[in-house]
């Protein structure tokens, strides 16, 4: 009988809401950028309906009378944030167990507001909703970036109930789309084979892209996608495309559900699997941010929108390129002394590089870091290898005109370390169960504030080793598995998946507050953290541990769909390559690496004088056009998956006065000569074409001047006929 008052109250609320549905006028919530609109409608006591995401609609007022004509017995209206309960038949964005055991949530509109942020390019719209019965509130926060044509969204969930509620699903956004067909483009792969592109024509039902690895989450999948609407063909330049990318460094899930009404609903957010989150009275939970854009100019248009947003808002130093560099890893590994490093610095300076980075192996004394089986966690300089200390090496680099960087892996600990002996309670594991080893290391529990203090201290103390440290390479060489936290309560162990990532962000907030100018690379066994959650604090990513140039064509192509060249670390390494065993010409290796942030990863003393001269020329030429690669608009010319084996990239400066074009031959061409049509140029401007990264002109058009119209419609035809042939051209307005 105690349930009767509750049931009567719920029934009364439902009847009241039903009456409001009949009478209340719809209010249009218009969220827009220069070229796109996201339109909702709502009335007090009703659900917030989702009407449109796509091309801009200047006068959405008539949509207040929009009717879908869906039959309520069979179909659900498209709503802004579907919850489990009421008439929702589909995968919910929010699923909650309320304090009294109620499994249902029916979100109703309360109010909304829009305000201009400090940047006059950015507006924020907050839509407030509450459950029809329970005191549980949800705010949808939409941030619109006008010039970049990007809209981001997140949800804030607040508990006003008398007891804790359990969040089972808590996605960042729900995006209903309507088209005749949906071609999904997303990334998959593995270590040393990241960012492989896959196209899937979606059929009715659900498809999910997800990670449950905890960290290093983007090797196999990436929380980014493109949807080509109304077509089953992927196109760089034509067609309607919606693209999305989740800013979250932990477990994620993207769910694509195509229903019987031909509506595709995209749910995106933190992965709900084994991640139930208990929200105590008065507490709130904010989901990760989901980033969306729309383009009528194919995949290329969507990429350029995301790249602009990333440089202006999504990357820590979005307009500061990382210097060209020599990294010590493939050239020295764990075996080095001070002279090994200073000799490498001399060679880097002689070739025109701008920074030297000391990688793994510089720390540990009781358990020296002479291999990957010991020393992680003991961040003190190894006295045997470097008795003069880090400042000696960093100062030497600065004296030679180079910046200096250093490697750390602060989230991990070796079993053979003083840290593991002192703090076994900091290790991620459940009492009574063995903590699995990966790369002979354990994971530290970043959900624990004491561990957060330690990890911040690793960074802080490393910076104190020398005033000449300019760059930190932050690595993470394992995933989370068999999780357990000594810090989390027994009934809240599932909080680990969320609070580990939040703990990482808390550390990074402290680091960036103290060290705003230091450059930091996000490395996670290569491309394990290539996502915008990390890039909010990091300057670049280590795109892959695979530095072999042919493999990198696909890795860098896939990455470029969502992330700008500014963040893609791309290095020239030895041949035969250490990962693949493949042998490629030095010019091809440079021409691939110069399409990102150029670096080298080898032992220079093993290079011939001829190779050193070629490297000096390529590095000098790269500096001449680097600004276009880092800040220009990208126009991909085909793809490395094309059967003809030809592939190109064009970066065009914002004022369209300069461009750099990369052209590659990936298969033997016999008698065929490729044609590279260059988009993005001003058709009425005349451009002088000059080949770069080469000793002398090789093609008929080198040194010639041509209109942008000719270059876009006819293009350039460098005679690239053999595998690994390549050419780079600088175009400058006459």
C-alpha positions in Angstrom: 0.0 0.0 0.0 3.0 2.4 0.5 3.4 2.5 -3.3 -0.2 3.9 -3.9 0.6 7.6 -3.2 3.6 7.4 -5.5 1.6 5.8 -8.3 -1.2 8.4 -8.0 1.4 11.2 -8.0 3.0 9.7 -11.1 -0.3 9.3 -12.8 -1.3 12.9 -12.0 2.0 14.2 -13.4 1.6 12.2 -16.6 -2.0 13.6 -17.1 -0.7 17.1 -16.5 2.1 16.6 -19.0 -0.5 15.2 -21.5 -2.7 18.2 -21.1 0.3 20.5 -21.6 1.2 18.6 -24.8 -2.2 19.5 -26.3 -2.2 23.1 -25.3 1.3 24.5 -25.0 2.8 26.3 -28.0 6.1 25.0 -29.3 9.2 27.1 -28.8 12.0 26.9 -31.3 15.5 26.5 -30.0 17.7 27.7 -32.8 21.5 26.9 -32.5 23.5 28.0 -35.5 26.9 28.7 -37.0 27.7 30.5 -40.2 26.6 27.5 -42.3 24.8 25.0 -40.1 21.8 24.8 -37.8 20.8 22.5 -35.0 17.1 23.1 -34.3 15.0 21.8 -31.3 11.4 22.5 -30.3 9.9 22.4 -26.8 7.0 23.5 -24.7 6.8 23.4 -20.9 6.0 19.9 -19.6 6.8 18.3 -23.0 9.8 16.4 -24.3 12.4 18.4 -26.2 12.1 17.4 -29.8 15.0 17.2 -32.2 14.1 18.7 -35.6 17.2 19.3 -37.6 21.0 19.1 -37.8 22.5 20.2 -41.1 22.6 23.1 -43.5 21.6 26.5 -42.0 18.0 27.5 -41.9 17.7 31.2 -41.4 14.0 31.2 -40.6 13.1 28.1 -38.5 10.0 29.6 -37.0 7.6 27.6 -39.2 9.0 24.4 -37.7 7.0 25.2 -34.5 4.1 23.4 -36.4 6.2 20.5 -37.5 4.5 17.1 -37.4 6.3 13.8 -38.0 3.0 11.8 -38.4 4.6 8.9 -36.6 2.1 6.5 -35.0 2.6 6.6 -31.2 1.8 2.9 -30.8 4.8 1.9 -33.0 7.3 4.8 -33.2 9.1 7.3 -31.0 9.5 10.9 -31.8 13.0 12.2 -32.3 14.0 13.8 -29.0 17.1 15.7 -27.9 18.1 13.3 -25.1 16.1 10.0 -25.1 15.8 8.4 -21.7 14.8 4.9 -20.6 11.1 5.2 -19.8 7.9 6.5 -21.2 7.4 5.7 -24.9 11.0 5.4 -25.8 11.6 2.2 -27.7 15.2 2.7 -28.7 18.6 2.7 -27.1 18.5 5.5 -24.5 21.0 8.2 -24.0 20.2 8.2 -20.3 19.2 5.2 -18.2 18.8 5.6 -14.4 17.8 3.7 -11.3 16.3 6.3 -9.1 16.7 6.4 -5.3 13.4 4.5 -4.7 14.1 1.9 -7.4 12.1 3.5 -10.2 13.7 2.5 -13.5 11.9 5.1 -15.6 12.9 8.6 -16.6 10.8 11.0 -18.7 12.5 14.2 -19.3 10.4 17.3 -19.7 11.4 20.8 -20.9 11.8 23.5 -18.3 13.6 26.4 -20.0 16.5 27.4 -22.2 18.9 30.3 -22.5 21.5 31.4 -25.0 24.5 33.6 -24.3 27.5 34.9 -26.1 30.8 33.7 -24.6 33.8 35.9 -24.1 34.8 35.0 -27.7 32.3 36.7 -30.0 32.6 33.7 -32.3 31.1 31.3 -29.7 27.6 31.0 -28.2 26.3 28.6 -25.6 22.8 27.3 -25.4 21.6 25.5 -22.2 18.4 23.5 -22.4 17.0 22.6 -18.9 14.9 19.5 -18.4 13.6 17.6 -15.4 12.0 14.2 -14.9 8.1 14.2 -14.9 8.1 12.5 -11.5 11.5 12.4 -9.8 13.7 15.4 -8.8 16.3 14.5 -11.4 17.5 17.3 -13.7 19.4 17.2 -17.0 20.9 20.2 -18.8 22.0 19.9 -22.5 24.8 22.3 -23.2 25.3 23.2 -26.9 28.4 25.3 -27.8 28.3 26.8 -31.4 31.5 27.9 -33.1 30.3 30.2 -35.9 33.3 30.5 -38.3 34.4 26.9 -37.8 30.9 25.4 -38.3 31.2 23.2 -35.3 28.7 22.5 -32.5 29.7 20.6 -29.4 27.3 19.1 -26.9 27.4 17.7 -23.4 24.9 16.7 -20.7 24.9 17.7 -17.0 22.9 15.3 -14.8 21.9 16.6 -11.3 20.5 14.5 -8.5 17.9 16.3 -6.2 16.5 13.1 -4.9 16.7 12.0 -1.2 19.0 9.1 -1.9 21.7 8.2 -4.5 20.7 7.4 -8.1 22.6 5.0 -10.3 23.5 6.1 -13.8 23.7 3.1 -16.1 23.9 5.0 -19.4 24.9 8.6 -19.7 25.8 9.5 -23.3 27.0 12.9 -24.2 24.5 13.4 -27.0 21.8 11.9 -29.2 21.8 13.0 -32.8 18.9 11.9 -35.0 19.6 12.2 -38.8 17.3 11.6 -41.7 18.4 10.4 -45.2 17.8 7.7 -47.7 21.2 6.1 -47.1 24.0 6.3 -44.5 27.6 5.5 -45.3 29.6 5.2 -42.1 33.3 6.0 -42.3 35.4 5.3 -39.2 38.9 4.2 -38.1 40.1 0.9 -36.9 43.4 -0.8 -36.5 46.0 -2.1 -34.0 49.4 -1.1 -32.6 51.6 0.0 -35.6 48.5 -0.1 -37.8 46.4 2.6 -36.4 43.8 4.8 -38.2 42.9 2.3 -41.0 39.8 3.6 -42.8 36.7 1.5 -43.2 33.4 2.4 -45.0 30.2 0.6 -44.0 26.7 1.1 -45.5 24.5 1.0 -42.4 21.5 -1.4 -42.4 18.5 -1.4 -40.0 19.4 -2.2 -36.5 22.4 -1.1 -34.5 26.2 -0.9 -35.0 28.5 0.2 -32.3 32.1 1.4 -32.2 33.6 1.0 -28.7 36.6 0.7 -26.5 36.8 -1.0 -23.1 40.6 -0.6 -22.7 40.4 2.2 -20.2 43.4 4.1 -21.6 45.4 3.7 -24.8 41.9 3.5 -26.3 42.4 4.5 -29.9 44.7 1.8 -31.3 41.8 -0.5 -32.4 39.0 2.0 -32.7 38.7 5.8 -32.6 35.7 7.8 -31.2 35.4 9.7 -34.5 33.3 9.1 -37.5 31.8 10.5 -40.7 28.4 9.8 -42.2 27.8 10.4 -45.9 24.1 11.1 -46.1 21.9 9.9 -49.0 24.8 8.2 -50.8 26.7 4.9 -50.6 29.9 6.5 -52.0 32.6 8.3 -50.0 33.6 11.5 -51.7 36.3 14.0 -50.7 34.7 17.0 -52.4 30.9 16.4 -53.0 27.9 15.4 -51.0 26.4 15.9 -47.5 28.6 14.7 -44.6 28.1 14.8 -40.8 31.3 14.2 -38.8 31.7 13.7 -35.1 34.5 13.2 -32.6 34.3 12.5 -28.8 36.7 14.4 -26.5 37.3 11.6 -24.0 40.5 9.6 -23.2 38.7 6.7 -21.5 36.3 4.0 -22.6 33.9 5.2 -25.3 30.9 4.1 -27.3 29.4 5.3 -30.5 26.0 3.7 -31.3 24.3 4.0 -34.7 20.7 2.8 -34.7 18.7 2.8 -37.9 15.0 2.4 -37.2 11.9 1.5 -39.2 11.3 5.2 -40.0 14.7 5.4 -41.7 16.0 7.7 -39.0 19.5 7.1 -37.8 20.2 8.0 -34.2 23.8 8.5 -33.1 24.5 8.1 -29.4 28.0 9.1 -28.4 29.8 9.2 -25.1 31.6 7.3 -22.4 31.1 3.6 -22.6 28.4 2.5 -20.2 29.7 -1.1 -19.9 30.6 -1.9 -16.3 30.6 1.8 -15.6 27.5 2.3 -13.4 28.0 5.6 -11.6 26.4 6.4 -8.3 25.3 10.0 -8.0 24.7 11.1 -4.4 22.1 13.7 -3.4 23.1 17.1 -4.5 25.8 15.8 -6.8 26.0 16.4 -10.6 27.8 14.5 -13.4 29.0 16.2 -16.6 29.5 14.0 -19.6 32.4 14.3 -22.0 32.0 16.8 -24.9 30.9 15.5 -28.3 32.1 17.6 -31.3 29.9 17.7 -34.5 30.2 19.4 -37.9 28.3 19.3 -41.2 29.4 19.9 -44.7 27.9 20.0 -48.2 31.5 19.7 -49.6 32.1 16.1 -48.9 34.6 14.6 -46.4 37.1 17.3 -47.2 34.8 20.0 -46.1 34.0 18.2 -42.8 37.8 17.7 -42.2 38.6 21.3 -42.8 35.9 22.4 -40.3 37.3 20.1 -37.6 40.9 21.2 -38.3 39.9 24.9 -38.0 38.1 24.2 -34.7 41.0 22.1 -33.4 43.6 24.8 -34.1 41.4 27.6 -32.6 39.9 25.7 -29.7 40.7 22.0 -29.4 44.5 21.8 -29.2 46.5 23.3 -26.4 48.9 25.3 -28.6 46.8 25.2 -31.8 48.9 27.8 -33.6 52.4 26.9 -32.3 54.0 24.1 -34.3 56.3 21.7 -32.5 59.9 22.1 -33.8 61.5 19.6 -36.1 63.3 17.1 -33.9 65.6 14.1 -33.5 64.3 11.5 -31.1 66.8 9.2 -29.5 64.7 6.1 -29.3 65.4 4.2 -32.5 69.0 5.5 -32.6 70.1 4.7 -29.1 67.2 2.9 -27.3 68.3 2.1 -23.6 72.1 2.0 -24.4 73.6 5.5 -24.2 75.8 7.8 -22.2 76.3 11.5 -22.3 78.6 11.4 -25.4 76.1 9.3 -27.3 73.5 12.0 -26.8 75.8 15.0 -27.4 77.0 13.4 -30.6 73.4 13.0 -31.7 72.7 16.7 -30.8 75.7 17.7 -32.9 74.4 15.8 -35.9 70.8 17.1 -35.4 72.1 20.7 -35.4 74.2 20.0 -38.5 71.2 18.8 -40.4 69.1 21.8 -39.4 66.8 20.2 -36.9 65.5 22.3 -34.1 65.1 20.0 -31.1 66.6 16.9 -29.5 64.4 14.6 -27.5 65.8 12.1 -25.0 63.5 9.1 -24.9 63.3 6.2 -22.4 66.2 4.9 -20.3 67.5 8.0 -18.5 66.3 7.1 -15.0 66.4 4.6 -12.1 69.3 3.7 -9.9 68.4 0.8 -7.5 66.5 -0.6 -10.5 68.2 1.0 -13.5 66.1 1.5 -16.6 68.4 -0.6 -18.9 65.4 -2.4 -20.5 61.6 -2.3 -20.2 61.5 -4.7 -17.2 62.5 -2.3 -14.4 62.7 1.2 -13.2 59.3 2.8 -14.1 58.2 4.9 -11.1 61.7 5.8 -10.0 62.1 9.1 -11.7 65.6 10.0 -10.7 68.5 10.4 -13.1 70.6 7.3 -13.7 73.9 8.2 -12.2 75.9 5.6 -14.2 74.6 6.6 -17.6 74.4 10.3 -17.0 76.6 11.3 -14.1 76.6 14.9 -15.3 72.8 15.0 -15.0 70.0 16.1 -17.4 70.9 19.7 -17.3 74.3 18.9 -18.9 72.5 17.4 -22.0 69.8 20.1 -22.1 72.3 22.9 -21.8 74.4 21.3 -24.5 71.4 21.2 -26.8 70.6 24.9 -26.1 74.2 25.9 -26.7 73.9 24.3 -30.2 70.8 26.2 -30.9 68.4 23.3 -30.3 65.5 23.0 -27.9 65.4 19.9 -25.6 62.8 17.4 -24.7 62.5 14.4 -22.5 60.4 11.2 -22.2 58.3 10.2 -19.2 55.7 7.5 -18.5 54.2 8.7 -15.2 51.0 6.6 -15.1 52.9 3.3 -15.0 55.1 1.4 -12.6 57.5 -1.6 -13.0 57.2 -4.4 -10.4 60.9 -4.0 -10.0 60.9 -0.5 -8.7 61.2 1.3 -5.4 57.8 2.9 -6.1 56.1 -0.6 -6.3 57.8 -1.5 -3.0 56.6 1.6 -1.2 53.1 1.9 -2.5 51.6 -1.5 -3.6 48.1 0.1 -2.8 48.5 2.5 -5.7 48.5 -0.3 -8.2 45.3 -1.1 -10.1 44.2 -4.5 -9.0 41.6 -6.3 -6.8 42.8 -7.8 -3.5 43.3 -11.5 -4.0 43.7 -11.3 -7.8 46.9 -11.0 -9.7 47.5 -7.7 -11.5 48.3 -8.6 -15.1 51.5 -7.3 -16.6 51.8 -5.6 -19.9 55.2 -4.6 -21.2 56.4 -5.7 -17.7 54.5 -2.9 -16.0 51.5 -2.2 -13.9 49.0 0.7 -14.0 48.8 3.3 -11.2 45.4 4.2 -9.9 44.8 7.7 -11.1 41.3 7.7 -9.5 43.2 8.1 -6.3 44.1 11.8 -5.4 47.4 10.6 -3.8 48.4 9.1 -7.2 47.3 12.2 -9.0 49.7 14.2 -6.7 52.5 11.7 -7.5 51.9 11.9 -11.3 51.9 15.7 -11.2 55.1 15.5 -9.1 56.8 13.3 -11.8 56.2 16.0 -14.4 57.0 18.8 -12.0 60.3 17.2 -10.8 61.3 16.4 -14.4 60.9 20.0 -15.3 63.1 20.9 -12.4 66.0 18.8 -13.7 66.9 21.7 -16.1 65.7 25.1 -16.9 66.2 24.2 -20.6 63.5 21.6 -20.9 61.1 22.7 -23.6 59.1 19.5 -24.5 57.8 16.5 -22.7 57.0 13.2 -24.4 54.3 11.6 -22.2 53.9 7.9 -22.9 51.4 5.3 -21.8 52.4 1.8 -22.8 49.5 -0.4 -21.5 45.7 -0.6 -21.2 43.6 -1.1 -18.0 42.4 -4.6 -17.3 41.4 -6.7 -14.3 40.6 -3.4 -12.7 40.3 -2.8 -8.9 40.9 0.3 -6.8 42.0 0.5 -3.2 40.7 4.0 -3.2 37.1 3.4 -4.5 34.4 2.1 -2.1 33.5 -1.6 -2.6 30.1 -0.7 -4.0 31.6 1.9 -6.3 34.4 0.0 -8.1 32.7 0.7 -11.4 33.5 4.4 -10.9 37.1 3.5 -11.8 36.6 3.8 -15.6 35.3 7.3 -15.3 37.4 8.6 -12.5 40.7 7.3 -13.9 40.2 9.6 -16.9 38.9 12.5 -14.8 42.0 12.0 -12.6 44.3 12.3 -15.7 42.5 15.5 -16.6 42.9 16.9 -13.0 46.6 16.3 -13.3 46.8 17.9 -16.7 44.9 21.0 -15.4 47.5 21.4 -12.7 50.4 20.9 -15.2 49.0 23.4 -17.6 48.3 26.0 -14.8 52.0 25.8 -13.9 53.6 25.0 -17.3 51.4 26.7 -19.9 54.3 27.1 -22.4 55.9 23.7 -22.4 55.2 21.5 -25.4 53.7 18.1 -24.5 53.3 15.1 -26.8 50.5 12.5 -26.2 52.1 9.2 -26.9 50.5 5.9 -26.0 52.4 3.1 -27.6 52.0 5.3 -30.7 48.5 6.2 -31.6 46.7 5.1 -28.4 45.5 8.6 -27.4 44.6 10.3 -30.6 41.4 12.1 -29.5 40.3 15.6 -28.5 40.1 14.8 -24.8 43.8 14.6 -24.6 44.5 17.3 -27.1 42.8 19.8 -24.8 46.0 19.6 -22.8 48.6 18.3 -25.3 50.2 19.9 -28.3 50.5 16.9 -30.6 50.2 13.1 -30.7 52.6 10.4 -31.6 50.7 9.1 -34.6 52.1 5.6 -34.6 55.2 3.6 -33.5 55.3 2.5 -37.1 57.6 4.9 -38.8 57.8 3.1 -42.1 56.8 5.5 -44.9 54.5 3.2 -46.9 52.5 2.3 -43.8 52.3 5.9 -42.8 50.5 6.9 -45.9 47.4 5.1 -44.6 47.9 6.0 -41.0 48.3 9.7 -41.7 45.5 9.7 -44.2 43.0 8.2 -41.7 44.2 10.5 -38.9 43.8 13.5 -41.2 40.1 12.9 -41.6 39.6 14.3 -38.1 42.8 15.8 -36.9 45.0 18.6 -38.4 48.6 18.0 -39.6 49.7 20.3 -36.7 49.3 17.5 -34.2 50.7 14.6 -36.3 54.2 13.6 -35.2 55.8 12.0 -38.3 59.4 10.8 -38.4 62.0 9.7 -40.8 63.6 6.4 -39.6 66.1 3.8 -40.8 65.7 1.4 -43.6 65.0 -1.5 -43.5 62.4 -0.3 -41.1 62.5 -1.7 -37.6 58.7 -2.4 -37.5 58.0 -3.7 -41.0 61.4 -4.6 -42.5 60.5 -2.6 -45.6 63.1 -0.6 -47.4 62.2 2.8 -48.9 64.2 5.6 -50.4 65.2 8.5 -48.1 63.4 11.0 -50.3 60.1 9.1 -50.1 60.5 8.9 -46.3 61.0 12.6 -46.1 58.2 13.4 -48.4 55.8 11.4 -46.3 57.0 12.8 -43.0 56.9 16.4 -44.3 53.1 16.1 -44.6 52.9 16.3 -40.8 55.2 17.5 -38.0 58.6 16.5 -39.3 61.1 14.6 -37.1 63.8 12.0 -37.4 64.1 8.7 -35.4 67.5 7.2 -36.2 71.2 7.3 -35.4 72.7 10.0 -37.6 76.2 8.6 -37.5 75.0 5.6 -39.5 74.0 7.9 -42.4 76.2 8.5 -45.4 77.4 12.0 -46.3 75.1 11.8 -49.3 72.1 11.0 -47.0 73.0 13.8 -44.6 73.1 16.3 -47.5 69.7 15.1 -48.7 68.3 15.4 -45.1 69.7 19.0 -44.8 68.0 20.0 -48.1 64.7 18.4 -47.2 64.6 19.9 -43.7 65.5 23.4 -45.0 62.8 23.1 -47.7 60.2 21.9 -45.1 60.8 25.0 -43.0 60.0 27.1 -46.1 56.5 25.6 -46.4 55.9 24.3 -42.9 53.4 27.1 -42.0 51.1 26.0 -44.8 51.1 22.4 -43.6 50.5 23.4 -40.0 47.8 26.1 -40.6 46.5 25.7 -44.1 43.4 24.0 -45.5 43.8 20.4 -46.5 42.5 19.0 -49.8 43.2 15.3 -50.1 43.7 14.1 -53.7 42.4 10.6 -53.8 43.5 8.2 -51.1 46.2 5.6 -50.4 43.5 3.0 -50.8 42.8 3.8 -54.5 43.5 1.0 -56.9 45.6 3.2 -59.2 48.2 3.6 -56.5 48.5 7.4 -56.8 47.7 9.7 -53.9 48.2 13.3 -53.1 47.7 16.1 -50.5 47.4 19.8 -51.0 47.6 22.3 -48.2 46.4 25.8 -49.2 47.1 28.9 -47.1 44.1 30.7 -45.8 44.7 33.7 -48.1 45.1 31.3 -51.1 48.4 32.9 -52.0 50.5 29.8 -51.3 50.0 26.0 -51.4 52.2 22.9 -51.0 51.3 19.7 -52.8 52.5 16.2 -51.9 52.3 13.5 -54.6 53.1 9.8 -54.1 53.3 6.7 -56.2 52.4 3.6 -54.1 52.2 1.1 -57.0 54.1 0.5 -60.2 52.4 2.6 -62.9 53.7 1.1 -66.2 52.7 3.6 -68.9 50.3 5.7 -66.8 51.2 9.2 -65.7 49.0 10.4 -62.7 47.1 13.7 -62.8 46.8 15.6 -59.5 44.0 18.2 -59.6 44.5 20.8 -56.9 41.4 22.2 -55.2 41.2 25.2 -52.9 43.2 27.7 -55.1 41.9 31.0 -56.3 41.0 30.4 -60.0 42.0 33.9 -61.0 45.4 33.9 -59.3 48.5 32.7 -61.2 50.8 30.5 -59.3 54.5 29.7 -59.9 55.3 26.0 -59.3 58.6 24.9 -57.8 59.6 21.4 -56.8 60.9 21.0 -53.2 63.0 18.4 -51.4 65.0 17.7 -54.6 68.4 18.8 -56.0 67.2 19.8 -59.5 63.9 20.3 -61.5 62.5 17.1 -62.9 59.2 17.9 -64.6 58.1 20.0 -67.6 56.0 22.4 -65.4 58.7 23.1 -62.8 59.3 26.9 -62.7 56.2 27.6 -64.8 53.3 29.8 -63.8 49.7 28.6 -64.1 46.3 29.9 -63.2 44.4 28.4 -60.2 41.7 27.5 -62.7 44.1 25.4 -64.8 45.7 23.8 -61.7 42.3 22.7 -60.3 40.7 21.5 -63.6 43.8 20.0 -65.3 46.3 19.7 -62.5 49.9 18.7 -62.4 51.2 15.4 -64.0 54.6 14.6 -62.4 56.0 11.4 -64.0 55.8 9.1 -60.9 55.8 5.6 -62.3 57.6 3.4 -59.8 56.6 2.5 -56.3 58.1 5.0 -53.8 58.4 7.8 -56.4 57.3 11.1 -54.8 57.4 14.8 -55.4 56.6 17.9 -53.4 55.6 21.2 -55.0 55.4 24.7 -53.6 52.9 27.0 -55.3 53.2 30.7 -54.8 51.1 33.5 -56.2 53.0 35.5 -58.8 
